[in-house]
Amino acid sequence: MIDYLRLVSIVLSILLLYNTWRCIYITNIYTLNVCSDLTLVFLLLLLPISHLDLQTILVEDFVCGNNRLEFLCYALNEDLGEIKDWLDSSGTYTLFAPTDNAFNRLGADNIKELFNDDAKKLEDVVRYHISNRIYFEDDLTCDKKIDTELGDSSNDFTTTKCKDDEKFQVGNGNDENDRDKLPLIIETNIVTCNGVVHLVDNVILPQKE
């Protein structure tokens, strides 16, 4: 299916270039108007195909191709069980992706503990950012609870909180009284072929054991 769409895109691109060439070399005003109309039609046809091409990237590819998500990419490439396989295969996932700044806000000691000392804790934190259902921004309504891949216990969910026209995805381990440490959703609806990604500016923390 993807190869077919790319072929159609190439054909339409060639037609667009040919049409543009004709517009340059034909001076008749009426013909120029027709050319312009045809060019607009070709562009409108190309736009959805280009959009589809952007959606052929997997969640894991998006993360590791984004220079703001290097900590998360490193985490996904650690030995974290099946997490990387989920985000690198077909599925319907939502990832609340903490940026590098989000990890840095944890402080050096906590980063060291996560990435060097406690693989299980790192796995739990990453799982806590993933849901196996797709939630676009419009689905993230105030006080909505989102089930995560951390597990099936009563505390393995995150909650969408709304404050001053902003949305936060809050974990049961985040301090709701400290706004600066709440995971603000700073970028939304990054669509991939196996899910959607939202960026958050703080790490979503599960409840402490």
N, C-alpha and C positions, 0 to 999 in steps of 0.2 A: 504493500500500500504506500509506504513512504517513497520507494523508488518511483512509483507511478506519479506521485505528486511532484517529485523533483523533475521528472521528465516533462510534465505539463508546464511547470514553472519555467524550464529552459526554453520550451517552444514559445510560450507567451513572451518571454524576454526578447527572443529573436524577432518576433512580430512587432514588439514595441520599438526596438531599435530601427527596424525597417520603416515603420510608420513615421518615426521621428526624422529619419533621413529624407523621406518624401516631403515632409512638412518644410524642411530646410530649403529644398530645391524647387518647390512649387510656389509660385508667387500669387496665384489666383486666390483672392481673399476668401471666396466661398469654400474653395478646396481646403484652405488652411483651417477654416473653422471645422470642417468635417474631420480633418486630421486631428485637431485638438480634441474633438469629441471621442474619436477612436482611441487616442492616447489615454484619455481619462478612463475609458472602459477597460483597457488593458491593465492600467494601474489598479483599478478596483478589483480585477480578477486576480492580480498578483498578490494583493495584500493578504487575503485569507490564507493563501498557500504559504507565504512567508511566515505567517503567524503559526501555522501548523508545524513548520520546520523548527521553530523555536521550542515547540512542545515535545520534541523528540529526545530531549535531555532527561536523564534519570535524576532523581533527587540527589543521589550520591555524587553524580557528575557535577551537578550545580554547586553543591557544597565545596567540593575540592577544586572547582574552577573559579571560586570567588575568594579574592585576597583578603576579605573581611572575615572569613570563616576558617582560618588556618587551624585554630585550636580544635574546632569541631571535626574538620577533616582528619586531623591526626588521631582524634578519638575514634572515629569510624574505622580507621585502619589498624587500630589496636585489636587484640584478641577479645572481642566483646560478644562472643557467641554468634547469634544469627542476625544481629542488628544490621551489619553491612549488607548481608544478603537481602534483607528486606528492602533496603533503599536502593539496591542495585539490581532490582528485578521488577517484574510486573506487580501491580498492587494499587491500592487506593489509600495513600498515606497523607497525613498532615504532619509537617515538621515545624515546630517552633524553634528556629535556629538561633542559638545565642551567638552573637558576634564575638570577635576577639576582645573587644572592649568589655563585653559582658563577663568573659572569663577573667580578664585582668582586674575587674572590680572585686573578685573574690579574694584577692590578695595572694602574695607569693606562697605563703604557707599552705593555703587551701589548694592552690594550683599544683603544688608539689605533691600533696597528699593524693589528689585525684589522678594525676598522670604518672606518678612514680611509685606511690606506696600502696594504693588501694584500688586494684582493677575492678573489684566488685562494686565499689561505690561509684566509680566512673561509669560502669555499665548501667547502674540504676539511674544515674543522673541523665544519661543519654536517652534511655528508654522513657524517662519521664517527659521528654520533649516530643515524643512521637505518639500519634494516634493512628489506628488502622482504618479510620474513616476520613473522608475529605471534608474539611471545614473552610469555606471561603470567608472573607471578612464579614460579609452580611450574615453568615451563620453564627458569628461570634457575638451573640447578644449578651447583654448585661446579666451577670450571675449564672451564665450557662456553664455547666460542668462538662468537661471533656475527658472521656476515658483515655487512659494512656496505656502504653505497652509495658509499664512497670509491673503490672500484675493484676490480680482480681480482688484485692482487698478493698475495704471500704474507703481507704485513704489514697488510692492510686488514681486520682483525678486531679486536673487543674481547673481553675475557675476564671472565666473572663470577667474582669472588673472594669467598670466605666467610671472615670473621674475627669471632670472638666473637658469633655469631648475627646478624651483619649481612652484607648483600650489597653488593658494590661492582662497578661496571662499569668495568673498567680498560682504558685504551688503551695501545698500545705506546710512547706518549710520556710516560705518567704514571710517576712515581717510586714504585715499590711499597714502597720503604723509608721513605717519608714518609706515614704514615697520614693526616695532616691534609690532604694534597693528593690523596688517592684519592677518586674519585667515588662517594660513598655513595648508594645508592638510598634516597631518603627517602619516596617515595610511589609506590605501584604500582597497576597494573591500572586505569588511567583509560581506559575503553573509549569509543571513538568509532565512527562508522559506517565509517571506512576504516582502522582500526588501534587500537593501544593505546599509551598514553603512560606512562612511568615518569619521575619527577623525580629528578634527581641534584644533589648539592650542590657538585660541582666539574666543570669542563669536562673531557670525555674527549679526551685529546690523542693525535693520531696520531704515529707515529714521525717524528722530524726527518729531513729529507733530508740 
